[in-house]
Amino acid sequence: MTEALYEKKVVLLIGNTGVGKTYLAKKISEQLCKSEYSCFPSSEDQSVNVEVVSCHNSVTYEDVVGGITAGTESGEIVFEYKDKILIETILKASKDYKDCKGTKYVLIMDDLQRND
């Protein structure tokens, strides 16, 4: 799996409910911090930031990517754009890359088939 990640940067796990896809994805993520299992060549262990998004029917695009939210401030309705987990993770990874931190980022999108 780490070799597949090195080549393609994405792995799609397909299978019936309960066969261990999410468990496997999390275990692979844990191994990525170890230099001997890393898909990114390194001489030392590095940190890995793992984010899990469960994409069940109640999860919307705005919950994953971002969107406009409504709130109140001093009795007034206030609308503002908020980034969510996907954009937040991309921005963190971009900053760490520019700062040469070497942090690896893994985004596990679980149960994609359950959402339209």
Helices and strands as residue ranges (DSSP letters): H 2-8, H 21-31, G 35-37, E 48-54, H 61-64, E 66-73, E 76-83, H 85-98, E 104-110, G 112-114
